[in-house]
Amino acid sequence: MPLFAIPFPMIDPIAVSVGPLAVRWYALAYVAGLLIGWWLAKRIAANDALWGATRRPTPLEVDDLILWVAFGVILGGRVGYVLFYNPLYYLDNPLEALQVWHGGMSFHGGLAGAALGIILFARSRTLPALPIFDLCSAVAPIGLFFGRVANFINGELFGRVTDVPWAMVFPTADAQPRHPSQLYQAALEGLALFVLVQVLVRTGALKRPGLVGGAFLAGYAVCRIVGEEFREPDAQIGFLPGGLTMGMVLSLPMLALGVVVVVLALKRARRA
């Protein structure tokens, strides 16, 4: 163990409190991710040079799309957490599954909910779903970045015990120095993945429906699997056979799907 560890910066998880009303950093992270993603999505949708002849939602339709996606993320994220990470607890306490403000969201569930929202929106507007999925994938890492930073502020989803010089002691865990894995994941799933999808967008990938979305799926899966190597598994689940974690297991089919979507997008482009 190191002779010292970086003390965890004690940040109040409540950003603003007015009487009984408390606004948490975690909620503000969701709001910031959605608002900045919405702003960038409108700019991308309005740029004809990025899309060529590909049909996509107009900037005005993006205003409606954000509501469909936001609802899908919140509903899917909560259902995914209940089913994947703590089903027995919520089976005994079903009403607590509705108490989203107590925390507990799953990215993979949120992704499934967002995908359903995209499909329903596309049908309601008679638009192809793949370009919409590409557009959402181009801005999704923004929300992932803010979400991981909020995890760090809350002192949750902390890392495994380590002796690296930048180890931190998380009061919500124990007195042992641990990886600040939330920051690792913010850098990987947020910053690195954002750079990847934006490079693809700026080099014409939106003209090949599915390419940006598939790259996002595969890229996130790789970043999540790497991040899980440093993150402490959820206490109620622990390690799975082979030293895997639930996050790794859920990311493996996501990686396979992303690769398939990318290959199909490139094949369609060659045929065209």
C-alpha positions, -999 to +999 in steps of 0.1 A: +000+000+000+012+036-006+024+057+023-003+082+015-034+085-007-051+116-021-080+126+001-113+125-016-126+160-022-158+161-001-183+177-024-219+180-012-239+158-036-267+184-033-258+213-056-287+236-046-312+233-017-342+256-012-363+244+017-374+208+011-363+210-025-329+197-032-312+196-066-284+170-069-253+171-090-264+138-105-296+153-118-278+183-131-254+160-150-284+145-168-297+179-176-264+192-188-258+162-210-292+164-226-290+202-232-255+203-247-263+171-267-295+187-280-276+219-290-249+199-308-274+175-324-293+205-339-261+219-354-251+185-369-286+180-383-285+214-400-252+208-418-261+194-452-225+188-461-222+161-434-251+141-446-252+143-484-284+127-496-291+108-464-325+116-449-323+128-413-345+148-388-346+185-393-333+208-365-370+214-355-376+176-353-346+173-331-365+193-305-391+165-303-365+137-306-347+148-275-379+142-254-383+107-268-347+098-261-347+114-227-377+095-216-363+063-230-329+068-212-345+074-178-371+046-181-347+021-196-319+030-173-340+024-142-355-008-155-321-021-166-306-014-131-335-032-114-333-063-137-295-065-142-280-053-109-305-059-080-335-079-091-339-098-058-340-066-037-366-050-059-386-082-060-390-078-023-394-040-024-412-033-057-423+002-049-387+013-044-381+005-081-400+037-088-379+059-066-354+070-092-342+098-069-325+073-047-301+064-075-295+033-095-293+036-133-279+012-159-262+025-191-271-006-210-307-004-200-307+033-208-293+025-243-321+000-249-347+026-238-331+053-260-331+029-290-368+022-285-375+059-283-355+064-315-375+037-333-409+050-322-399+086-331-387+075-366-420+057-372-440+087-361-421+109-386-417+082-413-379+087-411-352+059-414-340+050-379-303+045-386-295+081-394-313+092-361-293+066-342-261+080-358-271+115-348-278+105-312-245+085-310-226+116-321-236+134-290-242+106-264-206+108-250-214+142-236-239+128-213-216+099-204-189+123-194-211+144-171-226+112-156-193+098-146-182+131-131-214+130-111-206+095-100-172+108-087-189+137-068-212+112-052-183+090-042-201+060-058-189+034-083-154+037-070-124+017-081-106-014-067-079-012-041-046-001-055-011+013-047-009+038-075+003+073-064-030+089-074-051+064-053-080+079-033-097+070-001-135+071-007-154+076+026-184+058+010-162+027+007-136+021+034-102+034+045-083+017+017-068+036-013-087+029-045-086+038-082-107+069-090-123+047-117-151+072-123-126+096-137-110+069-158-145+062-173-152+099-178-120+101-198-127+069-218-165+068-223-168+106-224-138+124-239-121+096-259-154+083-274-165+118-281-134+125-301-139+092-320-174+099-331-168+135-339-138+126-362-161+101-380-188+128-383-164+153-397-150+128-422-183+119-439-194+089-419-230+102-416-234+096-453-231+058-445-261+052-422-252+031-392-214+037-393-213+063-365-239+044-344-220+011-348-187+027-340-203+042-308-216+008-297-183-009-303-162+020-289-183+023-257-181-015-252-143-014-254-140+016-231-164+001-206-146-033-205-113-015-199-128+007-172-143-023-155-108-036-149-103-008-124-138-005-110-150-023-079-179-046-089-213-039-074-214-054-039-246-073-044-232-090-075-194-092-071-172-109-096-188-134-121-171-166-133-138-159-150-132-127-132-158-109-153-181-082-140-218-075-150-206-044-169-183-066-190-209-092-196-234-066-208-208-049-230-197-080-249-229-084-270-228-046-275-193-049-290-204-077-313-235-057-324-214-026-330-189-044-352-218-060-373-235-026-377-202-010-389-195-039-414-230-037-428-228+001-431-196-001-451-210-029-473-241-008-481-218+022-489-198+001-514-229-012-531-243+023-534 
